[in-house]
Amino acid sequence: MQSAEIAPRDRLIVALDLPDVGAAEAMIARLGDAVTFYKIGYQLGFAGGLPLVRKLADRGKKVFVDLKLHDIGNTVSRGVESVAKLGATFLTVHAYPQTMKAAAEARAGSGLKILAVTVLTSYDDGDLHAAGYRLGVSDLVEARAQQAQVLGIDGLVCSAAEAVSLHKIVGHRMVLVTPGIRPADSGAGDQKRIMTPGRAIAAGSDYLVVGRPVLEATDPKAAAEAIQAEIKQAVA
């Protein structure tokens, strides 16, 4: 999908980083029609939240299953097939060649799109070096993006700061999904590579993942709508 084809309101993905399904359902009800796209990650997924993927899909919502798969090829393939049956829109895998290849092959024929996680937005060069990598963040992100494109991956998870350079590598054939989004009045939390919604869209991000700035707001729906408005202005 080309960036211009994405409706502005669909570009906001609210991360349901909540402790149980009841809390997630309550938040979804509060957000109402302000949000069309949700993310379910480890916390909610391991608390019984995966069936919520099907429920949301049946309600016309899009769902990003953020499980960051990484295992032997057969195990990744079986996992991808299971998630595809839930009606998810996006699924993440770590950007290792064998993992990406298995995931891309397993999602064939379904509506599921595979996103490769290049480098987590909580990592900086020092974190990579401590983990044994010789490359810094920018070089590793670019190397993994090139591999993902060759292997037929649908999109990348990256920081907004990397979007410009990634579009030079992969063009606009792959969507760029950006976590670490913080409105101007929000704290960074545990993220190290962050950006405001408007700046992220201007930099080339296609989808923005926002959790705490919405979930912890006094009025979550108003917070989501404010981000939507900033996205719409940036797109225009």
N, C-alpha and C positions, 0 to 999 in steps of 0.2 A: 504493500500500500504506500502510495506517495504521501508525503507529509501534508500536501494541500487537500487531500481527500479526507483527512481526519477532522471530524467536527470538533470545534473548540471545547465543548463541554465534555467530550470523551477523552480529552487529553489529561484530565485529572484522574489519577488513580489513588483512591483512599486506602491506606494500609490498615487493615483490621487487626492491628497488633494488640489484641485483647485476650484476657485469660480464659474465656469460655464462650460457648455458642450463645448463651443467654445475653451476655454483654454485647456480643457482636450484633445479634438481632435487634437489640434495643438501640444501638448506634445507627444501624441501617434505617430503622423506623424514624429516628430523629432527623436523619439526613434526607429522607424522602426522595423526591425527584431531582434534588440538587446534584446527586452523584449517580453516574451511570456505570462506573468502573471501580471494582474493589480488588484489593490484594489480600490473599490469605497465605501467611507464611508459617514458620515453624511453630510459634506459640499457639496460634489458634488451630492449626492443622493437627498438632499432637494432642490438642484438648478436645478432639472430636469434631473439628470444624470442616473436614473435607466434604462430608455430605452437603454442607452449605453451598458448595460450588454448584451442584446440580440445582438446588433451590433457587439460587440467585439467577442462574442461567434461564431457568423456567420463568422467572419474573421479567426477563428481558434485559438483565444486567450482564455486563462483561466481567470476567473474573481472571485475575492474574494469580496463578499458583506459583508461589515463590519458594520452591523446595531445593533449588540449587543442586540438582542431582550430579553425582560424580561417583562412578563405580565401574565395574567391568561392563563391557558392552551389552551382554545379555541382560544383566540386571537393569541397566538404564533403559533398554528397549522395553522391557516388561512394565517398568514404571511409567514410561511415556504413554504406552497403550492404555494403561488404567486411567491416567489423568485425562486423556483424550475422551474417554467414555463418559467422564463427568460433565463434559460440556465447557471446559475451560477455554479461554481465549489465548492466554500466554502461559508458558511454563519455563522456568529457568533451569539451566544446567551450567556447571562450571566450564570455562572455555579451554578444556583440554581436548586435543584432536580426537582421540578415541571416543570420548564421551559425546562430543558434538556429532560425530559421524553416526553413532548408534541412535542418538535422539532424532536426528534429521530423517533417518531412514524409517524409524518407528512411527513418526507422526504422519507419514505419507497417507493421503486419502482422507485425512481428518481435517477439521477446521482449526486444530491447535497450531499455534505458532511457537517456535522454540526461540528463546532468548538466551544468549550466552553472556555469562557474567565475566567481564574482563578482569578487573581488579576491584575489590570491595571498596566502597567510598569511605570506609573507616580506616583504610590503609594509606600510608604515605611511603616515601622512599625508604625511610628508616625501618618501617615494618617489613617491607619486602626483603631488605638486606638481612634483617634478623631471622627471616624465614629461609634464608639460603639462596635467594634469587640474586643473580648478578645484574639484572636489568632494573632500572628505576620504573616508577609507575607509568610514565608516558610511553616509554619504549615497549614495555610489556603489554600495555593496552593496545598499541598499534600492531604488534606482532600477532596478538590473539585475534584482533579484528580481521586481519588478512586471512588467517586460518579459517575463521568462522565463515567468511564470505565464500571461500573456495569450497567449503563443506556444505553449503546450502542452508546455513542458519538464517532465520527470518529477521533477527534483530539483536541488538546488543544492550546490555545494562552497563552504563558508564556514568561518570560524573559529567555535569554540564560543561565543565572546563575542557573536557576532552572532545566535545561534540564537533567543534569546528574541524579539528584535525582528522577525526574519524570520517566525516563526510567527504573529506578529500581522498580518503582511502577507499571507502565503500560506496560513495555517491549517495543517492537517496533511495537505493533499492532495499536497504535494511533500516528498520525503525530503530530509533535510539530512545531508550527508556532510562530516565534519570531519577535515582533516589537522592537523598541528601538535599532535598529542597526545603528551604526555610524562608517564610515571609520575613520582611525586613525587621519586624518586631519580635522575632523568635530567636531563641538561643540555638547554638550549634549542637548541643547535646554531645553524643559520642561520635559525631561525624567530623571528618577533617577536610573533605573536599565538598563544600556546599555552595549554593547559589539561590537567589530569589527566583520566584516563578517567572517573572517577566524577563529577567536576564537569561534564564535557562532556555526559554522559548526562542529568544533572539539569537542565542548561541547555536541553535539547531536541534535542541531536544524535541522529540515528538510527543512523548508522554512524560508526565511528572508524577512521581510517587510521593505522597505526603501522608504522614502518620500523626505524630504528636501535635503539630500545630492545629490539626482539625479535631482529633480525639480529645485533647485536653482543653479545648476552647470552652468558654462559658456557653457559647452558642455555636455548636459544631456546624450547623447548617449555614449560618451566616459566615463562618470562617471559610467553609468550602465555596460558598458563592463569591466571596471576596477574591479567592484564588482563581475561580473561574473567570471573573471579570478581568483580572490582571492577565490571564492567559489570552482571553479574547482580544484585549487591547494589543498585546504583543504580536499576536497572529495578524491582526489588521495592519 
